[in-house]
Amino acid sequence: MITDQASKPSLTRARFEPVQLDKVPEVGAFLERLGLGGFDADTVVAHVGRNDTWAGTTTSGAKAFVKRVGGEPQDVLRRFSRITLFEEVAARLAAGTELRAPAFLGADEEHRLVAFEHLEEARSGSELSADDVFDDALCRRAGRILGTLHSLPVEPGVLDASPHPLPAIEDFEALTLPVFASSCFAEIESWSLLQRDAELLGALRRLRERELEAPKVPTHSDLRLDQYLVCDGELYLTDWEEFRAGDAARDVGGFVGEWLYRVIQGIPQSIGREAGHVFGQDASHEDILRHGALEIDRLRPRISAFWQGYRETRPAADEDFVPRVAAFAGWHMLDRMLAGARYVVRLTAGDRAAAGIGRTVLMAPHDFTSVLGLEGTS
C-alpha cells in the first residue's frame, strides 16, 4: 500500500452538470403542475448518484430538487412506490419528530419523478466525514433518528415486505452470463476472490437466514452516510427507495460499516503522519495492522455515540440483534468493494483490506461487537 497521495482540491462540495432540461421536458411540466414554475436553467446542478437529478431555483423562486427514478422498469416502479409510501407515513408523524426528511413536493408516477424542497446549503454525511466534521454529536443524532424510524407504529401489511435483494447468494455461487459480460475487470477480480470462499458463502447464508427470522420493523434498507444531510443545524435522512419492513440490524450495520470502511481509508494518512515516515514508501503488513488499530481507536467513539443515540430511542431489541449488526457491518465492507469495483480498472490494496476485514467480522460477529463500539447491550 502506498501511504501518500498527491494533494487534490476538496471534492466534498462537488456538484455536476445535469441532463439538459430541453431533453427532459417532462421535468419542467411536472414542476409547472406543482405550481412552482419551471427551473431557471442557470441555477440547476446535479448530485452524484444512480438516478438523474436536477436541483435549483424555479421561476417562482422555489428551491426544488427533482429525481427521476431509473433502472429496470419493474424495479423502478417498486422503488418509486416505496418513496411515495414513506412520504405517506411521514405525513402522519407528530410535529417535532427527530425523523426528518426534506419537504415532499409531489410525484409523477408516469415519468417516475419525485420532487422535494432543495436544501441548497446541505452537506451529506459522507462529505462531512471526509472533512472529519461528522462528529460524535452528529452520530448520536443519527442514531436517534434511526431508532425513531425503527420504532414507528405502522400497521401490518402497509409496507413492502419483500426480502432485501443483497447479498444475492446466487451471485456468490456463479454469475449469470449477462452479468459476467457486462462486468469490468475489477468486478470480475472481486468475484473471483469471493466465489472461491466456501466459508464466506456459508456465513452469508447464515446471515440471510437470521435476517428472515428477525422481527420486522420499518427500515431504510440502504443506509449510508451520504443518506444523511445536514442543513442549518438540522439533520435529515433521505433516499427512501428501499423503504420496507425489514431487519433493523441491516440499517444499524450499514452505519457501523461506513465507519469501519473509513478505518481502511484512514490508514495511509495515519502512516503518513508518523515521525520518520519517508514519502512514497511502501507500508509493511505490520504498519498497516498497527495503524488500522489506531484508526479503529480514533473512530470507535463515532460508532459508540451513534449506538448510544439509537438505544435512547429504541432501547429494546431481540437477543440476536447486536451480532447481526456486526455481521451486516462486515457485509457492508464487501458491498463497498463490489460497488467501487465498477469504477476502477483494478482492485486496490485498500479494497482487498476492506474485504478481508469484512470477511473476518462476518465469520465471527459475536467477537467484534465490543471492538465496533456496540457495548452496553444485552
C-alpha positions in Angstrom: 0.0 0.0 0.0 1.4 3.4 -0.9 1.0 5.7 2.1 0.9 9.1 0.4 -1.2 10.6 -2.3 -0.7 13.9 -4.2 -2.8 16.6 -2.7 -6.0 17.3 -4.5 -8.7 20.0 -4.2 -11.5 19.1 -1.9 -14.3 17.3 -3.7 -16.7 17.3 -0.8 -18.8 20.1 -2.3 -18.7 18.7 -5.8 -21.7 19.2 -8.0 -22.2 18.0 -11.6 -23.8 19.0 -14.8 -27.4 17.6 -15.0 -29.1 16.2 -18.0 -30.1 19.2 -20.1 -33.7 20.3 -19.4 -34.6 20.6 -23.0 -34.1 16.8 -23.3 -36.5 16.1 -20.4 -39.5 18.4 -20.9 -41.5 16.3 -18.5 -39.4 17.7 -15.7 -40.5 21.3 -16.4 -44.1 20.2 -17.0 -44.1 18.4 -13.6 -42.9 21.4 -11.8 -45.5 23.6 -13.6 -48.2 21.2 -12.4 -47.0 21.6 -8.9 -47.4 25.3 -9.2 -43.7 26.0 -8.9 -42.8 27.1 -12.4 -40.1 25.5 -14.4 -36.4 25.5 -13.5 -34.2 28.6 -14.1 -31.7 26.6 -16.2 -28.7 28.8 -15.0 -29.3 27.6 -11.4 -29.6 23.9 -12.0 -27.0 21.4 -10.8 -27.0 17.6 -10.4 -25.9 15.4 -7.4 -23.9 12.2 -7.9 -26.0 9.0 -7.7 -27.6 6.3 -9.7 -30.6 8.5 -10.7 -30.9 11.6 -12.8 -31.4 14.6 -10.6 -32.0 18.3 -11.0 -31.6 20.8 -8.2 -32.1 24.6 -8.5 -34.4 27.5 -8.3 -37.7 27.7 -10.3 -39.2 30.7 -12.0 -41.4 31.3 -8.9 -38.4 31.4 -6.7 -38.9 28.0 -5.1 -35.9 25.8 -4.3 -36.6 22.3 -5.8 -34.9 19.0 -6.1 -36.3 16.6 -8.7 -35.2 13.0 -9.0 -36.1 10.6 -11.9 -36.0 7.0 -10.5 -34.0 5.0 -13.0 -33.3 1.3 -13.7 -35.2 -1.7 -14.9 -39.0 -0.9 -15.4 -40.3 -3.3 -12.7 -37.7 -2.3 -10.2 -38.2 1.4 -10.9 -41.9 1.2 -10.1 -41.2 -0.6 -6.8 -38.6 1.9 -5.8 -40.9 4.8 -6.8 -43.7 3.3 -4.8 -41.5 3.0 -1.7 -40.6 6.7 -1.9 -44.2 7.8 -2.0 -45.2 5.3 0.7 -42.6 6.7 3.0 -43.9 10.2 2.4 -47.4 9.0 3.3 -46.1 7.5 6.6 -44.0 10.6 7.3 -47.0 12.9 6.8 -48.6 11.3 9.8 -45.6 11.8 12.1 -46.1 14.0 15.1 -44.8 17.5 15.0 -41.2 17.8 16.3 -40.2 14.3 15.5 -36.5 13.7 15.1 -37.1 11.7 11.9 -37.0 14.4 9.3 -36.7 14.4 5.5 -36.7 17.3 3.0 -40.2 18.5 2.4 -42.0 16.4 -0.2 -43.5 18.5 -3.0 -45.1 15.9 -5.3 -44.7 12.9 -7.6 -45.4 11.9 -11.2 -45.8 8.2 -11.5 -45.9 8.1 -15.3 -42.5 9.6 -15.6 -41.2 8.3 -12.2 -40.4 11.8 -11.0 -40.4 12.9 -7.4 -39.8 16.5 -6.1 -38.6 17.8 -2.8 -37.5 21.0 -1.3 -33.9 21.7 -2.3 -31.7 22.2 0.8 -29.3 24.4 -1.1 -26.6 24.6 1.7 -26.9 21.0 2.8 -23.9 18.8 3.1 -24.1 15.0 3.2 -22.7 12.8 5.9 -20.1 11.4 3.6 -18.9 14.9 2.7 -18.7 15.9 6.4 -17.0 12.7 7.4 -14.4 13.2 4.6 -13.7 16.6 6.2 -13.6 14.9 9.6 -16.5 17.0 10.9 -19.3 14.4 11.2 -18.6 14.3 14.9 -19.8 12.3 17.9 -22.8 14.7 18.4 -24.0 14.2 14.9 -23.5 10.5 15.1 -25.7 10.4 18.3 -28.4 12.4 16.5 -28.1 10.0 13.5 -28.7 7.1 15.9 -31.7 8.7 17.5 -33.2 9.3 14.1 -32.7 5.7 13.0 -34.1 4.4 16.3 -37.2 6.6 15.8 -37.7 5.1 12.3 -37.4 1.5 13.6 -40.0 2.3 16.4 -42.7 3.7 14.1 -46.1 2.1 14.7 -47.0 1.0 11.1 -50.0 -1.3 10.6 -49.1 -4.8 9.3 -49.3 -5.2 5.6 -48.8 -1.5 4.8 -45.1 -1.7 4.0 -43.3 -3.7 1.2 -42.3 -7.0 3.0 -40.2 -8.4 0.1 -36.7 -9.6 1.2 -33.8 -7.2 0.5 -32.0 -8.3 -2.7 -28.5 -8.1 -1.2 -26.4 -10.0 -0.6 -27.5 -12.1 -3.6 -26.3 -15.6 -2.6 -26.7 -16.9 -6.2 -24.0 -14.3 -7.4 -21.6 -15.8 -4.8 -22.1 -19.2 -6.5 -21.9 -18.1 -10.1 -22.6 -15.0 -12.2 -25.1 -15.1 -15.0 -23.7 -14.7 -18.5 -25.3 -11.2 -18.9 -23.8 -10.0 -15.6 -20.4 -11.5 -16.4 -20.4 -10.0 -19.9 -21.2 -6.5 -18.6 -18.7 -6.6 -15.7 -15.4 -4.7 -15.8 -12.1 -6.4 -14.9 -12.1 -5.1 -11.3 -15.6 -6.6 -10.8 -14.5 -10.0 -12.2 -11.5 -9.7 -9.9 -13.7 -9.1 -6.9 -16.0 -12.0 -7.7 -13.0 -14.3 -8.3 -11.9 -13.6 -4.7 -15.3 -14.1 -3.2 -16.7 -17.1 -5.1 -13.7 -19.3 -4.1 -14.5 -18.8 -0.4 -16.9 -21.5 0.8 -16.6 -20.3 4.4 -17.7 -16.8 3.4 -20.6 -18.1 1.4 -21.7 -20.1 4.5 -21.5 -17.0 6.7 -23.6 -15.0 4.2 -26.2 -17.8 4.0 -26.5 -17.8 7.8 -26.9 -14.0 7.9 -29.7 -14.1 5.3 -31.4 -16.9 7.3 -31.1 -14.9 10.5 -32.4 -11.8 8.7 -35.5 -13.6 7.6 -36.2 -14.8 11.1 -35.7 -11.4 12.7 -38.5 -9.1 13.8 -39.7 -6.8 11.1 -39.8 -3.0 11.5 -39.9 0.0 9.2 -36.4 0.2 7.7 -34.4 2.5 5.4 -32.6 -0.6 3.9 -29.9 1.4 2.0 -28.3 3.3 4.9 -25.1 5.1 4.2 -23.5 8.3 5.5 -24.5 10.1 2.3 -28.2 9.5 3.1 -27.9 11.9 6.0 -28.0 15.6 5.2 -27.0 18.5 7.5 -28.5 21.9 6.8 -29.0 24.9 9.1 -28.3 22.8 12.1 -30.9 20.1 11.2 -30.1 16.5 10.4 -32.2 14.9 7.7 -32.5 11.3 6.5 -33.1 10.9 2.7 -33.4 8.5 -0.2 -36.3 6.1 0.6 -36.2 3.9 -2.5 -35.7 0.8 -0.4 -38.1 1.6 2.4 -39.6 -1.6 3.6 -40.5 -3.9 6.6 -37.1 -5.5 7.4 -34.5 -6.3 9.9 -33.3 -3.2 11.8 -29.8 -4.7 12.1 -29.3 -4.1 8.4 -29.6 -0.4 8.8 -27.5 -0.2 12.0 -24.9 -2.4 10.5 -24.8 -0.2 7.4 -23.9 2.9 9.5 -21.3 0.9 11.6 -19.9 -0.5 8.3 -19.4 3.0 6.9 -17.1 3.9 9.8 -15.3 0.6 9.6 -14.7 1.3 5.9 -13.3 4.7 6.8 -10.8 3.0 9.1 -9.3 1.4 6.0 -9.4 4.8 4.2 -7.6 6.4 7.1 -4.7 4.0 7.3 -2.5 5.7 4.6 -2.9 9.1 6.2 -2.2 7.6 9.7 1.0 6.1 8.4 2.0 9.3 6.7 1.7 11.3 9.9 4.1 9.1 11.7 7.5 10.6 12.6 10.3 9.3 10.4 8.0 8.3 7.6 9.5 8.6 4.1 7.3 10.0 1.4 6.3 7.3 -1.2 7.5 4.4 1.0 5.5 1.2 0.8 3.9 0.3 4.1 4.7 -3.1 5.7 2.0 -5.5 6.7 2.8 -4.7 10.4 2.5 -1.0 9.7 -1.0 -1.5 8.2 -2.2 -3.6 11.1 -0.8 -1.2 13.7 -2.3 1.9 12.1 -5.5 0.1 11.4 -5.8 -0.4 15.1 -5.1 3.3 15.7 -7.8 4.3 13.3 -10.3 2.0 14.9 -9.5 3.6 18.3 -9.9 7.0 16.7 -13.2 6.4 15.1 -14.9 4.0 17.6 -16.3 6.9 19.5 -18.4 7.8 16.4 -19.9 4.4 16.4 -20.4 4.4 20.2 -22.2 7.8 20.0 -24.4 6.5 17.2 -25.2 3.4 19.2 -26.0 5.4 22.3 -28.4 7.6 20.4 -30.0 4.6 18.8 -30.6 2.8 22.1 -32.1 6.0 23.5 -35.0 5.9 21.1 -35.1 2.2 20.6 -34.0 0.5 23.8 -35.5 -2.9 23.2 -34.2 -5.4 20.6 -34.1 -9.1 20.1 -31.4 -11.3 21.6 -29.5 -11.8 18.3 -29.7 -8.2 17.3 -26.2 -7.0 18.1 -24.3 -9.9 16.5 -26.5 -9.4 13.3 -25.5 -5.7 13.4 -21.8 -6.7 13.4 -22.4 -9.2 10.6 -24.1 -6.6 8.5 -21.2 -4.2 9.1 -19.0 -7.0 7.7 -21.2 -7.4 4.7 -21.1 -3.6 4.1 -17.3 -3.9 3.6 -17.8 -6.5 0.9 -20.6 -4.4 -0.7 -18.4 -1.4 -0.8 -15.7 -3.3 -2.6 -18.2 -4.7 -5.1 -19.8 -1.2 -5.7 -16.4 0.5 -6.1 -15.1 -2.1 -8.5 -17.5 -0.7 -11.2 -15.4 2.4 -11.4 -11.8 1.2 -11.3 -9.6 -0.8 -13.5 -8.0 -3.0 -10.8 -8.8 -3.6 -7.1 -6.6 -1.6 -4.8 -4.8 -2.8 -1.6 -7.4 -0.9 0.3 -10.3 -2.7 -1.4 -8.7 -6.1 -0.5 -8.1 -5.0 3.0 -11.7 -3.9 3.4 -13.0 -7.2 2.1 -10.6 -9.1 4.4 -11.8 -7.2 7.4 -15.4 -7.6 6.3 -14.9 -11.4 5.9 -13.3 -11.7 9.4 -16.3 -9.9 11.0 -18.8 -11.9 9.1 -17.2 -15.2 10.2 -17.4 -14.4 13.9 -19.6 -11.4 14.5 -20.0 -12.1 18.3 -16.3 -11.5 18.7 -16.4 -7.9 17.3 -19.3 -6.2 19.0 -17.1 -4.6 21.6 -14.4 -3.7 19.1 -17.0 -2.0 17.0 -18.3 0.1 19.9 -21.6 -1.8 20.3 -21.5 -2.0 24.0 -23.9 -1.6 26.9 -26.4 -4.0 25.4 -28.0 -7.3 26.4 
